[in-house]
Amino acid sequence: MRPPQTVQELLARAEALAGRTLGWLASQEGLDVPPDLRRHKGWIGTLLEAHLGATAGSRAEQDFPHLGVELKTLPVDREGKPTESTYVCIAPLDGSMARTWDACWVRQKLSRVLWIPIVTAPALQDRRIGAPVLWRPSPEEEAQLRADWESIAEAIHLGETWQLEARRGRALQLRPKAASSKELTWMLDEEGEWAQVNPRGFYLRTSFTRAMLRRHLAAR
């Protein structure tokens, strides 16, 4: 589908999908539904990107760069509560990560997000698309994200690999991001020497996305 020309057009397309199943949407796009997501991670996001007209592909930019909007799917249970943390972006461990929050990729990715809830179901094709949420971080949310990022970034810049555990951060956390534990990347350690470690990614905690959805519903 052609890219949406305005944020309002993008939101209208997303709203038109509310209540539809992933099986229905796949049929509209001429795609087969995989049996599960174990070997097809990212399939749901790719399906929605195709239908909504995202243009970024695998490039390091927002999904709708001309609109300044990132697309994120959010698995939720039947009560609308997020069931897993949300991947934001990879965490560079090789010394190339931005030195300030204002310049970092996490902040750009989360500056404006179109959240698409996906309601759980036993079969992937039966999962339903929920009503979209167009979100900008409130000052309080951004302050917490910034504090978490700065704490994690400091540990990365100092090469303190033992500090990079998922317990750090109230809203934003760092977790392994690899197909297997055998996948490795290079990182400068505390002695300034290159060491191989598992890749890491930035994730939003479920407690953060749950509170975000609750505030949005309360404001309706």
C-alpha positions in Angstrom: 0.0 0.0 0.0 1.2 3.6 -0.7 2.6 5.5 2.3 0.1 7.6 4.2 0.4 11.3 3.5 -0.6 12.5 7.0 -0.6 11.2 10.5 -4.4 11.4 10.4 -4.5 9.1 7.3 -2.2 6.6 9.1 -4.4 6.6 12.2 -7.5 6.1 10.1 -6.0 3.1 8.4 -5.0 1.6 11.7 -8.5 2.3 13.2 -10.1 0.5 10.2 -8.3 -2.7 11.3 -9.6 -2.8 14.8 -11.4 -6.1 15.5 -10.0 -7.8 12.4 -7.9 -11.0 12.8 -4.4 -11.5 11.6 -5.7 -14.3 9.4 -8.0 -11.8 7.6 -5.3 -9.2 7.2 -2.8 -11.8 5.8 -5.4 -12.8 3.2 -5.8 -9.2 2.2 -2.0 -9.0 1.7 -1.8 -12.4 -0.1 0.3 -13.9 2.6 0.3 -17.2 4.4 0.0 -17.3 8.2 2.9 -19.2 9.8 2.1 -21.9 12.3 3.7 -19.9 15.1 6.3 -17.2 15.6 9.2 -19.3 16.8 10.8 -19.2 13.4 9.0 -16.1 12.2 9.8 -13.4 14.7 8.6 -10.0 13.5 6.0 -11.5 11.2 3.1 -9.5 12.8 5.0 -6.2 12.6 6.0 -6.9 9.0 2.3 -7.7 8.1 1.1 -4.4 9.6 3.9 -2.4 8.1 2.9 -3.7 4.6 -0.8 -2.9 5.1 -0.2 0.5 6.6 2.4 1.7 4.1 5.5 1.8 6.2 8.6 2.7 4.2 11.6 2.3 6.5 12.1 -1.5 5.9 15.4 -2.5 7.6 16.9 1.0 7.5 17.8 2.6 10.8 14.9 5.1 10.9 11.3 5.4 12.1 8.8 3.2 10.2 7.1 6.3 8.8 10.1 8.7 8.6 8.2 11.4 6.6 5.6 11.5 9.5 8.0 11.0 12.4 6.1 7.9 13.6 7.3 4.5 14.8 5.0 1.5 14.6 5.0 -0.9 17.5 2.8 -4.0 18.0 1.9 -4.8 21.6 0.7 -8.3 22.5 -2.0 -8.0 25.1 -4.3 -10.5 27.0 -8.1 -10.4 26.7 -8.2 -7.7 29.4 -5.9 -5.5 27.4 -2.8 -5.9 29.6 0.6 -6.2 27.8 2.0 -9.7 28.1 5.6 -9.1 27.2 8.2 -6.4 27.0 8.6 -4.3 23.8 11.7 -4.2 21.8 12.9 -0.7 20.9 16.2 -0.9 19.2 19.7 -2.6 19.4 22.1 -1.2 21.9 25.5 -0.4 20.4 28.2 -1.9 22.6 31.2 -0.9 20.4 31.6 2.6 21.6 29.4 4.1 18.9 26.3 4.8 21.1 25.3 8.4 21.5 26.6 10.3 24.5 23.4 12.2 25.3 19.7 11.4 25.6 18.8 14.1 23.1 21.0 12.5 20.4 20.2 8.8 21.1 18.3 6.5 18.9 16.0 5.3 21.7 14.6 8.8 22.1 14.0 9.2 18.4 12.3 5.8 18.1 10.0 6.7 21.0 9.3 10.3 20.2 6.0 9.3 18.6 4.6 5.8 18.5 1.6 4.2 16.9 0.8 1.3 19.2 -1.2 -1.6 17.7 -2.5 -4.0 20.4 -2.7 -7.6 19.3 -5.1 -9.7 21.5 -3.9 -13.2 22.3 -5.6 -16.3 20.9 -4.5 -20.0 20.7 -4.0 -19.8 17.0 -1.9 -17.0 15.4 -4.4 -16.5 12.7 -7.2 -15.9 15.2 -5.4 -13.1 17.1 -7.3 -9.9 16.9 -6.0 -6.4 16.1 -7.0 -3.8 18.8 -7.8 -0.1 18.6 -4.6 1.8 17.9 -3.0 4.3 20.3 -1.0 7.3 18.9 1.4 8.2 21.7 3.9 10.8 22.6 5.8 10.5 25.9 4.5 12.8 28.6 7.2 14.9 30.5 7.1 12.4 33.3 7.4 9.4 31.0 10.3 10.9 29.1 12.1 11.8 32.4 11.9 8.2 33.5 13.1 6.9 30.1 15.9 9.4 30.1 17.1 8.4 33.6 17.0 4.7 32.7 18.9 5.3 29.4 21.5 7.4 31.0 22.1 4.8 33.7 22.4 2.0 31.1 24.5 4.1 28.7 27.0 4.9 31.5 27.6 1.2 32.2 28.1 0.6 28.5 30.5 3.5 28.1 32.5 2.3 31.1 32.6 -1.3 29.7 30.9 -2.6 32.9 29.4 -5.7 31.3 28.3 -7.2 34.7 26.1 -4.1 35.1 24.1 -4.8 32.0 21.4 -6.9 33.5 17.7 -6.7 32.9 16.9 -5.5 36.4 18.4 -2.1 35.7 15.8 0.5 34.7 12.2 1.1 35.8 10.8 1.8 32.3 13.6 0.9 30.0 15.7 -2.2 30.3 18.6 -3.9 28.5 18.2 -7.5 27.5 20.0 -10.1 25.3 19.0 -9.6 21.6 20.2 -12.6 19.6 18.8 -15.8 18.0 21.0 -17.8 20.3 23.6 -17.5 23.1 26.2 -18.4 20.6 25.7 -15.0 18.7 28.4 -12.5 19.8 29.4 -8.9 19.3 32.4 -6.8 20.3 32.4 -4.5 23.2 35.1 -2.4 24.9 35.5 -3.6 28.5 36.5 -1.5 31.5 40.2 -1.9 30.6 39.6 -0.5 27.1 40.1 -4.0 25.6 37.9 -5.6 23.1 35.8 -8.5 24.4 33.0 -10.6 22.9 29.6 -10.5 24.6 26.0 -11.3 23.6 24.2 -8.5 21.7 21.9 -6.4 23.8 18.7 -4.5 22.9 16.7 -1.8 24.6 13.2 -2.9 25.7 10.2 -1.2 27.4 9.0 -3.0 30.5 5.4 -4.3 30.5 4.7 -2.2 33.6 5.5 0.9 31.5 3.3 0.0 28.5 0.5 -1.2 30.9 0.5 2.2 32.6 0.7 4.0 29.2 -2.4 2.1 27.9 -4.3 2.7 31.2 -3.7 6.5 31.0 -4.8 6.6 27.3 -8.0 4.7 28.1 -8.8 6.9 31.0 -8.4 10.0 28.8 -10.9 8.8 26.3 
